[in-house]
Amino acid sequence: MKTILVTGSNGLLGQKIIYALRNRSDVKCISTSRGENRMREKSGYIYESLDITDAQAIEELFLKYRPDSVINTAAMTNVDACETNRDDAWKMNVTAVDYLIDACKKIDAHLVHLSTDFVFDGRNGPYVETDEANPLSFYGHTKYEAEKRLMASGLHWAILRTIIIYGVLDDNSRSNVVLWAINSIRSKKTITVINDQFRSPTLAEDLADACISASLKKAEGIYHVSGMEVMNILDIVKIVAEFFDLDQQYIQPISSESLKQPAVRPPVTGFIIEKAVRELDYHPHTFIEGLSYLKKQLELVVK
Ligand SMILES: NC(=O)c1ccc[n+]([C@@H]2O[C@H](COP(=O)([O-])OP(=O)(O)OC[C@H]3O[C@@H](n4cnc5c(N)ncnc54)[C@H](OP(=O)(O)O)[C@@H]3O)[C@@H](O)[C@H]2O)c1
């Protein structure tokens, strides 16, 4: 039986990984996140509170469970907050990764680390794994710095870069582009939506499967793991509105320049996912299939 330890398990991706791992007979699943466990289902795995900015706590826990593989989903993920609060972003997205690397070394564990399309400048998307990174934002800079530290670590590691994760969380503690569009329009709130940036939205469950596959195979190297369609963000929101039968008059297009967000975003990302398909058995849903999946989950949450 393999032991897999997941960090940030209260987050969107973390929750999906735990749901996919719990009750598996071939995996002992150690779920960790900051503070209390906020998942609805609490059986089929072990939960330990773990703040990954605490090096000693990481080491103690890793020595206690000796995981074969660690999946690090914990991060400071709010791009604008990273831009304005750089010390915290660095501590969480770079220094904490150093701590995880050191602890993995002590027990010879494999490390799966999550990264982002924001390591690219968005001038030449969609991207393959070997394309040159050139982050525009501080968030992208921290995530790229962590990648470099992993690459130089001498550990067995896999970096899974992803793009706009969407899905439903047990405790509704986080939003994403799809939930934001649904909830805003349903409450008759006009939303301004960027019309000059292109992305590949990624169903959280698909990404969770790729993380588990990378972990069980002890995959090595960088993998691009996203949805397969590259779409204008405005079109993503319009498709959501149409799918959920929402009034499109609440959607107000806006250019990146007019929106003036603190962090600069890459204009066109999107990934070529062939390596993940080949090596991780990654077969993502289409965006419409992902929305059908999410719709069923939302109905369950309402019940
Ligand atoms: N979301 C996206 O669209 C996107 C796009 C590209 C890449 N990524 C990358 O994918 C990964 C997963 O993203 P996600 O959307 O699942 O993130 P998320 O929902 O924001 O989850 C991150 C989790 O990390 C936890 N966390 C924060 N600080 C912590 C600490 N010091 N110690 C332990 N846990 C801590 C958070 O806890 P609390 O819930 O208590 O705050 C949260 O549950 C991240 O590495 C992110 O950079 C995400």
Ligand as a Chemical Component Dictionary entry (heavy atoms), coordinates in Angstrom:
data_LIG
# 
_chem_comp.id                   LIG 
_chem_comp.type                 NON-POLYMER 
_chem_comp.pdbx_formal_charge   0 
_chem_comp.three_letter_code    LIG 
# 
loop_
_chem_comp_atom.comp_id 
_chem_comp_atom.atom_id 
_chem_comp_atom.alt_atom_id 
_chem_comp_atom.type_symbol 
_chem_comp_atom.charge 
_chem_comp_atom.model_Cartn_x 
_chem_comp_atom.model_Cartn_y 
_chem_comp_atom.model_Cartn_z 
_chem_comp_atom.pdbx_ordinal 
LIG N1  N1  N 0  -7.192 28.101 -8.872  1  
LIG C1  C1  C 0  -6.673 28.271 -10.061 2  
LIG O1  O1  O 0  -7.361 28.729 -10.987 3  
LIG C2  C2  C 0  -5.243 27.902 -10.312 4  
LIG C3  C3  C 0  -4.678 28.168 -11.557 5  
LIG C4  C4  C 0  -3.346 27.804 -11.791 6  
LIG C5  C5  C 0  -2.615 27.169 -10.798 7  
LIG N2  N2  N 1  -3.182 26.937 -9.584  8  
LIG C6  C6  C 0  -2.373 26.272 -8.549  9  
LIG O2  O2  O 0  -3.035 25.079 -8.188  10 
LIG C7  C7  C 0  -2.874 24.816 -6.792  11 
LIG C8  C8  C 0  -4.209 24.547 -6.130  12 
LIG O3  O3  O 0  -5.059 25.668 -6.303  13 
LIG P1  P1  P 0  -6.494 25.747 -5.633  14 
LIG O4  O4  O 0  -7.343 26.558 -6.535  15 
LIG O5  O5  O -1 -6.951 24.412 -5.209  16 
LIG O6  O6  O 0  -6.151 26.637 -4.375  17 
LIG P2  P2  P 0  -7.094 27.045 -3.151  18 
LIG O7  O7  O 0  -8.485 26.614 -3.382  19 
LIG O8  O8  O 0  -6.791 28.468 -2.875  20 
LIG O9  O9  O 0  -6.513 26.128 -1.995  21 
LIG C9  C9  C 0  -5.292 26.370 -1.370  22 
LIG C10 C10 C 0  -5.395 25.769 -0.004  23 
LIG O10 O10 O 0  -4.138 25.985 0.654   24 
LIG C11 C11 C 0  -4.434 26.276 1.987   25 
LIG N3  N3  N 0  -3.360 27.016 2.612   26 
LIG C12 C12 C 0  -3.093 28.342 2.533   27 
LIG N4  N4  N 0  -2.037 28.650 3.297   28 
LIG C13 C13 C 0  -1.651 27.497 3.888   29 
LIG C14 C14 C 0  -0.624 27.153 4.790   30 
LIG N5  N5  N 0  0.216  28.084 5.257   31 
LIG N6  N6  N 0  -0.491 25.875 5.185   32 
LIG C15 C15 C 0  -1.340 24.929 4.728   33 
LIG N7  N7  N 0  -2.340 25.175 3.864   34 
LIG C16 C16 C 0  -2.482 26.454 3.454   35 
LIG C17 C17 C 0  -5.668 27.132 1.942   36 
LIG O11 O11 O 0  -6.259 27.111 3.217   37 
LIG P3  P3  P 0  -7.534 28.011 3.615   38 
LIG O12 O12 O 0  -8.665 27.378 2.842   39 
LIG O13 O13 O 0  -7.633 27.810 5.070   40 
LIG O14 O14 O 0  -7.218 29.406 3.184   41 
LIG C18 C18 C 0  -6.471 26.432 0.857   42 
LIG O15 O15 O 0  -7.317 25.472 1.417   43 
LIG C19 C19 C 0  -2.080 26.007 -6.237  44 
LIG O16 O16 O 0  -0.715 25.663 -6.181  45 
LIG C20 C20 C 0  -2.270 27.088 -7.283  46 
LIG O17 O17 O 0  -1.176 27.981 -7.313  47 
LIG C21 C21 C 0  -4.476 27.286 -9.319  48 
# 
loop_
_chem_comp_bond.comp_id 
_chem_comp_bond.atom_id_1 
_chem_comp_bond.atom_id_2 
_chem_comp_bond.value_order 
_chem_comp_bond.pdbx_ordinal 
LIG N1  C1  SING 1  
LIG C1  O1  DOUB 2  
LIG C1  C2  SING 3  
LIG C2  C3  SING 4  
LIG C2  C21 DOUB 5  
LIG C3  C4  DOUB 6  
LIG C4  C5  SING 7  
LIG C5  N2  DOUB 8  
LIG N2  C6  SING 9  
LIG N2  C21 SING 10 
LIG C6  O2  SING 11 
LIG C6  C20 SING 12 
LIG O2  C7  SING 13 
LIG C7  C8  SING 14 
LIG C7  C19 SING 15 
LIG C8  O3  SING 16 
LIG O3  P1  SING 17 
LIG P1  O4  DOUB 18 
LIG P1  O5  SING 19 
LIG P1  O6  SING 20 
LIG O6  P2  SING 21 
LIG P2  O7  DOUB 22 
LIG P2  O8  SING 23 
LIG P2  O9  SING 24 
LIG O9  C9  SING 25 
LIG C9  C10 SING 26 
LIG C10 O10 SING 27 
LIG C10 C18 SING 28 
LIG O10 C11 SING 29 
LIG C11 N3  SING 30 
LIG C11 C17 SING 31 
LIG N3  C12 SING 32 
LIG N3  C16 SING 33 
LIG C12 N4  DOUB 34 
LIG N4  C13 SING 35 
LIG C13 C14 SING 36 
LIG C13 C16 DOUB 37 
LIG C14 N5  SING 38 
LIG C14 N6  DOUB 39 
LIG N6  C15 SING 40 
LIG C15 N7  DOUB 41 
LIG N7  C16 SING 42 
LIG C17 O11 SING 43 
LIG C17 C18 SING 44 
LIG O11 P3  SING 45 
LIG P3  O12 DOUB 46 
LIG P3  O13 SING 47 
LIG P3  O14 SING 48 
LIG C18 O15 SING 49 
LIG C19 O16 SING 50 
LIG C19 C20 SING 51 
LIG C20 O17 SING 52 
# 
